[in-house]
Every structure is written in structure tokens, then in C-alpha cells.
Amino acid sequence: MSGEVSAPDDVKYKFAFLHQQTAKFPWIKFKQLVFSTDDILTMAQRLMENSGRELAEEEKRRISRHVSIVFKAFQSDDGISYQELDSTENPDLYQEDDVVEIFIRANSGGTKLGKSDLLFALLAATWDGANEGMEQLLLDLNRQGFAFTRDFVLKTCLTILGHGARYEVQKFRAPGVRDEIESEWDGIAKAILDVLDFVRGKTFIQCDKALPSYLVLIPLIYVRYHYPKAWAGAEGKDSYLLRSSLAGAFSGTPDQLIDDLVKEIRRSGGFNLNEMFGVIRSKNRSLELTEDRVWNMGYGSDHIHLLFNIWYRFNYTPAYENNLPQIDHIFPQSLLRQVKTTNPSTGRMNMMRYRDAERNQLANCMLLTKEENGAGGKGDTPPDQWFVGRRAESTYLRLHLIPEDPALWKLDRFEDFIAERKKLIAEKLKPLFVSAEIQKQEASGISTSSEKGTPSKSLATLIDAGALENGAALTLIYKGRTFTGAARHAGIELPEGVFSPSDAATRCYAQTGSTRPTENGWKVWKTTSGSSLNDLFQAMNGTTGLEWDVA
């Protein structure tokens, strides 16, 4: 009767099934309270009179308080608590997105509904075929082991139709938007499916696990939808997809990045790999895949399946999802946990030698088929017992990049095994790595060429060849304003520093209030004679129309 929290179970009120003859005060028959027609004061007074003893004032107050609680919970019309969202007097009090967010949070205990479900409900309210169209598209997209969602499709629709990538209720309530999605649905669906066909056919991304972020596809879908001819002839789409995915360029919330990439696509009228990379870098998102970054892609990493797709290149899309290839530890975790080292505090050999980072590192991971890693498969088998028979042959070992010296397969040679396998992995993935020199060149607007005898495209090349003087004046005209800079080996010198031609151009544009994210600086910076940097490079190289500039 106390109403106070009591140990050990933090119980405030007790309920029990008791025989009527043995249930004495302070036990009360709960039914009498819930279905009573008395008011609170009358019911409380009756309980006090039937207590069979003199009650203290504090006990009387508790009885009155508890009767009030029961009446309020079981007899009041306020059993369902709610807050009225009324913005009549203050229109800015609640926005539609606020109401959606409140609904999602309040509904979290029932059938989970996300924002996309509610936005799609708005679309379906005016389009009878919305559910059927969406379900069929998702079925077609996901039949090969992917996990496209309604959320992705709606975001893609907004982006393609020029409404921006960010989710907002007001976009779906704006006049004409839902009608526009309905009328363009077939074209949008075909663009999404075509891009997926490209992904599966031209890259090593073969299933959901190998695609860390689906949002990287939206700019490609935009190109396919608006510029189908440019899409067919565009080069570097696979490089954009793989490099952006491996480097995690679309992690977090990339809505603004998607919008900026779309602006660049509209500006160029298609897909230009260097300009796309320039936009990504302008948002301080990395594109550099170095060895150090790869070694961080261990067991459980979002990117390890993509890396293994590129590495192994075998069937990653079985008919049954549970038959997907599985990532396994070469030296089993259970075995490595048993290895102890000296505890510096006690001097005893009781401290685990190999922590999670060492056990789960990429060099201790391999990709096995379901049959190899299923029941009766590798499991906790140590490498010196696993690499036997057919699995000890060079073909199998080379596929998995396993050092072929059996002595390295022993537990006490774990660290030597890791060192040797890292060398094999680095050699295998070498084409993916971006060296420090290439990073520096790309960041400063220099492009490298694989053609023998073709010079790199840089101001240093022009200056060293005598095509441009060191310190020569360069001008750029934009929106009626003239900007000046000086040619230097490292780039174009502005008052605030030295930058690549493209970066220098966008910095000047920003002074006019422009938010344009990219520009081909080689075309817009000109000498006093009126020649662009691109003109000088073409003349020096004896070519015309070179277009392999980087941002």
C-alpha cells in the first residue's frame, strides 16, 4: 500500500490472486475499484472504514491517492494519451516533416513504418498503380541478390525529376510532383534497371554485400535517364563506381554531394569521370585507396565483400541467399585466443596475445563457398590441417593468395604468415591502389597518361617545355569580372595560395557568389595572348582536342 519502490524488483504496487476469505486489509479486491460507481472520495472513505483498525493520517492519504490513480487509469476517458499538434495560431510551430517524425517515433512499438512508407502513401493516394509498380520494380531489382528499397527508389525519383535528393514531405505534396512521378515511372524504372545491368555486367559488384552504399548509383541513373546517348559512350563509369565505393565517398548523408554531382552532369551534358571526381573531392570526401586503407577492411568491414568480389571473381549470386560465399578466418579465432603473452603487470603468461584487430585483419580472411564453410567444412580447422590434398595445390593456394610454404601454416608462425600474405595481397590489388604521387598529382590538377611518350598534363610540363613562362600572367573572366593569377610549377598562384587550374577557377567563381562546384580550369584560364592552357598543351604536344584533364 505504500506506493514506494521496494527492492529487489522495484515493485510499487502488488497484485495477487487470493481467496476472498483470506484476503484481508491492506489487500483490496481490485474489481471493486475498477467497476465501482462511487466517486473517488466515497470509495476511499469506504476502504478506510473497512480497514478494521485505526489508520494514521499518512495511510489515509495513501488510500485516497491510490484510489485516484486506479480511477484515472481504468475509468477516465483519458486512457489514450495524446498531444494535439495545432499550428493554427503559430503556423511555424510544426512542419510536415516534424509530424512525420513524431508519427514514426510514436509508432515504433507497432509495425515499423519509415519515412519512405509515409511518403509512398502520399504517392499511392493519387496513383492507383503505385503499389503494383513499386513491388514489380523491387522484385526485378532484387532477384539477383541485391536489396534495393522503396526509400532508394523514391530518392532516385526526386533526384531525376529535379527536386533534389533530400527527403521532404513538402516535395511529395507540391503540385504536380506525384503526377510527374506517375507519368515518368516507366522511364525511371528502365533507367534504374539498365544501370543495375551495367553494374552486374561491367563491375565485380554482384550482390548486396558488395555494395556499401546504393546511393552511389543515383548519379549514374541520372545520366542514363537524361542523357542516354552520353551514357552509352561514357568512359570511366566502372572506375567511378568501384573507387567511390571502396573509398566510402558516399558514406554518411551524401544528399548534397548527389545534388552537386547532378549539377555537374547537367553542366557537362553527360558523364565526365574527372569532373565527377572533382566534385567529390570538393566536398572533402576521399577517393584515395591506399594500402593502409585496404588493411583496415577486415572481418566485418562494410567494404570487404566488394574487395573480395574484385579479388575472387566467382559466382557471388546463388539462387538461395544462405548459399552466399562466406568470409572465414584462416587462423581460427578460437585458436588465436588461446595464444598468451606475458602480462606486464603480473609477469604471468595470462594475457591474450592477439586482439580483435589482429585476428580479424584482412590478411587473416579468405572467401569460402558455402560447401567449404558449412557443416563438416573448415570451421575451426587450423590452416596446416585445412590446406591438404587438393587444397594444398598451387591453384587453390594462389586463388586465396596463401603463402605456399607449409611452415608458415603453423600457429607459432602466425605473424610471419600475415607478413607474407600481405605481400601477395598488395601485389594482387596493386592496380586498385593510388600511390602517394598520384594522389598529389590528382589533387593539384595533374593528369597522368598511360601512353608512352605522352607528357603529363601539368603547368610544370608547360613551363619546363618553354610553352609558358614561370610567373606568366593568367586571366579568367566570369560574370563580367576579371581575375588574375600567375603560372607556377605547382599550379596557379592566387593571393591566398597556389591551386590547380580547376580549383583556382572555382575559388574565383565563389567571389561572385557562385556555388558552382567544378570547372575545367585548363579551358578558362588564358594567357595575355588569349590562348587557354589547354591550347598551349595541345600545341606543345602536337594534338587537338585533348580532354583528359582532371579536376
C-alpha angles and dihedrals in degrees: 000000000000096000088213124125109259130195144278098024100024090242116173102177128020126218124187142164106246135167111258093236094053098041104101131170130318083039110085127193100248094207090065090059099044097047099033119127091204122104121248096263094049094047092048092049091050092052091050092050091049094049092096095224144057110280126213118237091251090055091051091052091050092051091051091047094049094047088052091052092050093048092049094048099043107024106030122098087228094079090121110058118213143159120222112229101212117169096165094112094033111032092185094055095091128017122201090253089056091055091049091050092049090049093050092050094045091047095049091103094059132043104339111246121183129201091264090059091055094044090048089052088060089052094047091050090071101027117061094195097050097103094045093046094048094046092050093048093049090047091053093046097047102041089094098056102278127126107218113169139207087247091061093047094050092048089050091051092052092048096046092049093051100254098116130253098268118105113239129158092219090063091061091045094049113110113270099006097105091043089050092053090049094049094046097039098106092051093046092049091049091050092052092048092047092052090049089051088053091049093051095041103040105030135044093247101116106156146013095275091060096054109073093185126017090198090079086074097060097081089049091050089050090055092047092050100044102027108030094161092050089047092056093053101033117122127209099033091127091049090051092050099044097040095045091048097046092046093047093236092155098047122123115016108336099171093119091046090053091050092050092049089051090052090053091049090052091047094051095035093232144008120326112174097202093049092046090053089048091057092049092051092047087063091055092250116143125239096172116115106193130171090255090056092049093052088058090060096090135144109323095018118141089230104044095090091053090049091050091047088060093041102047103026096194131127107310096166111067118172092249116056094217089061092067115128111268132221111235137181113250091207101039117242091230089058096046092049089062093060109099134194134192116289105228091209097054105015090233125130094241105106121103109249100200116048127193094279092056095042095046100041119128093249089062094051130088135173117244132182118247089254092054095048100033130091109329090011132112099306107143094347110139116235096251088060096039099050096067133118112355090359090060092058119107094245093060095040093049092049090057094035092238118166105249096220105104090205088071091059092072120103093239089057095053095119093047089049091053092049093051095044091051088059091053093047093047090052092047094049096037093113089060097051121097110213122223089250093052090048090054092047095048092047091052096046099260120140125203125213130213091205113103112245095014110124122228114262105246141121087247089061092051093047095045091048092052093244090118131023120237105254094018114159116254126189136199126190120203129163091348095308125113119216125191134204140163128245113244133170091251096046140282116337116225126173090266097047146293118306141170114272092255095045091046090053095051090047089056091046090054089062088065092053093259119147093195104143101204145022135174096246093189089068101043103042110083138184124237088267091059098251117136121227087250090055090053093049093049092049092048092048095041093237139114131219099014105175105171097109119140125219 
